[in-house]
Amino acid sequence: MKVAVIGTGNVAQALINGLISEGYDVKVGSRNSGKDSENITKLKEAHSNVSITSYVKAVEFGDIVVLPIPGASLVDVIQEIGVQKFEGKILWDITNAFSADAPANGVIKLITTPDESLAEKVQKLLPSTHVVKAMNTVGAHLMYKPVFGENGTIFLAGNDGYAKERISEIAKKFGWESYDAGKIESSRALEYMGQLYVAQGILYNGWSSTFKYVK
Ligand SMILES: NC(=O)c1ccc[n+]([C@@H]2O[C@H](COP(=O)([O-])OP(=O)(O)OC[C@H]3O[C@@H](n4cnc5c(N)ncnc54)[C@H](OP(=O)(O)O)[C@@H]3O)[C@@H](O)[C@H]2O)c1
């Protein structure tokens, strides 16, 4: 499948590495596509043939579009690209809805309310797009082939079963178990799990830990 990765930061680099290593056809979108920014130089060092273009062209290319960009910019960036460009596609939402305020005892404030997650906001903005929230609950350095005593769980939330299966496939290829946590409303809980993951990192240096769903 063709995957567009929008942005070139920490999460983007991890995803691009994993997706290319697993044989996905990847196009990267960057605001700096014409320049050699630090991130682009790093990317080219790791994958010399990586295809880097504008946000719009990358979105046009992808069957799956993942936007590892600041959560606070997500809606604006989608609107700048153009909502119609996302029609019929799978939007893999990996963002966290963190505010820029200082954390309180490790807990970062969210820019959302308990009754509407960022993923729900995006789904409302893009009714003809299949939004799947997934992998916002793990650190970038853990995303591809993490080494744990046992497999951790990637939780998925979204309204479309086919779309969730495609992201679940990626999660499994990346070395994770996956768990279908429900429709898009379940992304509310996943965004709080992202907050909890970071709090464990700040409080206990638990950056290399993860969540596992057991039955
Ligand atoms: N870091 C983690 O461990 C982790 C884990 C799970 C989820 N997340 C979430 O994943 C998203 C990306 O995190 P990250 O750590 O990869 O961030 P990052 O290193 O700061 O990279 C963000 C990228 O987003 C693009 N971008 C677009 N609009 C931007 C803006 N207004 N300001 C800054 N960058 C902008 C930039 O790419 P171009 O300049 O190339 O366009 C930039 O490199 C966030 O929502 C974060 O909460 C992060």
The ligand as an SDF file (V2000), in Angstrom:
LIG
                    3D

 48 52  0  0  0  0  0  0  0  0999 V2000
    7.8580   11.8730   20.0880 N   0  0  0  0  0  0  0  0  0  0  0  0
    7.1760   10.8170   20.5080 C   0  0  0  0  0  0  0  0  0  0  0  0
    7.7630    9.9020   21.1500 O   0  0  0  0  0  0  0  0  0  0  0  0
    5.7040   10.6850   20.2170 C   0  0  0  0  0  0  0  0  0  0  0  0
    5.0550    9.4730   20.4920 C   0  0  0  0  0  0  0  0  0  0  0  0
    3.7020    9.3190   20.1580 C   0  0  0  0  0  0  0  0  0  0  0  0
    3.0200   10.3720   19.5700 C   0  0  0  0  0  0  0  0  0  0  0  0
    3.6800   11.5530   19.3270 N   0  0  0  0  0  0  0  0  0  0  0  0
    2.9350   12.6210   18.6610 C   0  0  0  0  0  0  0  0  0  0  0  0
    3.3610   12.6200   17.2960 O   0  0  0  0  0  0  0  0  0  0  0  0
    3.3760   13.9630   16.7860 C   0  0  0  0  0  0  0  0  0  0  0  0
    4.7790   14.2910   16.2790 C   0  0  0  0  0  0  0  0  0  0  0  0
    5.7000   14.2210   17.3540 O   0  0  0  0  0  0  0  0  0  0  0  0
    7.2680   14.3840   17.1020 P   0  0  0  0  0  0  0  0  0  0  0  0
    7.9140   14.1200   18.4050 O   0  0  0  0  0  0  0  0  0  0  0  0
    7.6810   13.6050   15.9100 O   0  0  0  0  0  0  0  0  0  0  0  0
    7.3660   15.9380   16.7820 O   0  0  0  0  0  0  0  0  0  0  0  0
    8.5700   16.7210   16.0900 P   0  0  0  0  0  0  0  0  0  0  0  0
    9.8270   15.9450   16.2000 O   0  0  0  0  0  0  0  0  0  0  0  0
    8.5300   18.0890   16.6480 O   0  0  0  0  0  0  0  0  0  0  0  0
    8.1550   16.7720   14.5380 O   0  0  0  0  0  0  0  0  0  0  0  0
    6.9740   17.3690   14.1240 C   0  0  0  0  0  0  0  0  0  0  0  0
    7.0520   17.5920   12.6150 C   0  0  0  0  0  0  0  0  0  0  0  0
    5.7950   18.1340   12.2270 O   0  0  0  0  0  0  0  0  0  0  0  0
    5.9700   18.9960   11.1090 C   0  0  0  0  0  0  0  0  0  0  0  0
    5.1850   20.2190   11.4180 N   0  0  0  0  0  0  0  0  0  0  0  0
    4.0670   20.6340   10.7560 C   0  0  0  0  0  0  0  0  0  0  0  0
    3.5620   21.7350   11.2930 N   0  0  0  0  0  0  0  0  0  0  0  0
    4.3630   22.0540   12.3470 C   0  0  0  0  0  0  0  0  0  0  0  0
    4.3540   23.1040   13.2930 C   0  0  0  0  0  0  0  0  0  0  0  0
    3.4130   24.0590   13.2960 N   0  0  0  0  0  0  0  0  0  0  0  0
    5.3400   23.1470   14.2140 N   0  0  0  0  0  0  0  0  0  0  0  0
    6.2830   22.1840   14.2480 C   0  0  0  0  0  0  0  0  0  0  0  0
    6.3450   21.1370   13.3770 N   0  0  0  0  0  0  0  0  0  0  0  0
    5.3800   21.0790   12.4220 C   0  0  0  0  0  0  0  0  0  0  0  0
    7.4480   19.2420   10.9470 C   0  0  0  0  0  0  0  0  0  0  0  0
    7.8880   18.5550    9.7620 O   0  0  0  0  0  0  0  0  0  0  0  0
    8.3770   19.3750    8.4400 P   0  0  0  0  0  0  0  0  0  0  0  0
    9.0930   20.6000    8.9510 O   0  0  0  0  0  0  0  0  0  0  0  0
    9.2660   18.4330    7.7280 O   0  0  0  0  0  0  0  0  0  0  0  0
    7.1540   19.7120    7.6770 O   0  0  0  0  0  0  0  0  0  0  0  0
    8.0830   18.6070   12.1790 C   0  0  0  0  0  0  0  0  0  0  0  0
    9.3010   17.9920   11.9150 O   0  0  0  0  0  0  0  0  0  0  0  0
    2.8960   14.8390   17.9420 C   0  0  0  0  0  0  0  0  0  0  0  0
    1.5140   15.0310   17.8370 O   0  0  0  0  0  0  0  0  0  0  0  0
    3.2210   14.0220   19.1720 C   0  0  0  0  0  0  0  0  0  0  0  0
    2.3840   14.3400   20.2810 O   0  0  0  0  0  0  0  0  0  0  0  0
    4.9910   11.7320   19.6370 C   0  0  0  0  0  0  0  0  0  0  0  0
  1  2  1  0
  2  3  2  0
  2  4  1  0
  4  5  1  0
  4 48  2  0
  5  6  2  0
  6  7  1  0
  7  8  2  0
  8  9  1  0
  8 48  1  0
  9 10  1  0
  9 46  1  0
 10 11  1  0
 11 12  1  0
 11 44  1  0
 12 13  1  0
 13 14  1  0
 14 15  2  0
 14 16  1  0
 14 17  1  0
 17 18  1  0
 18 19  2  0
 18 20  1  0
 18 21  1  0
 21 22  1  0
 22 23  1  0
 23 24  1  0
 23 42  1  0
 24 25  1  0
 25 26  1  0
 25 36  1  0
 26 27  1  0
 26 35  1  0
 27 28  2  0
 28 29  1  0
 29 30  1  0
 29 35  2  0
 30 31  1  0
 30 32  2  0
 32 33  1  0
 33 34  2  0
 34 35  1  0
 36 37  1  0
 36 42  1  0
 37 38  1  0
 38 39  2  0
 38 40  1  0
 38 41  1  0
 42 43  1  0
 44 45  1  0
 44 46  1  0
 46 47  1  0
M  CHG  2   8   1  16  -1
M  END
$$$$
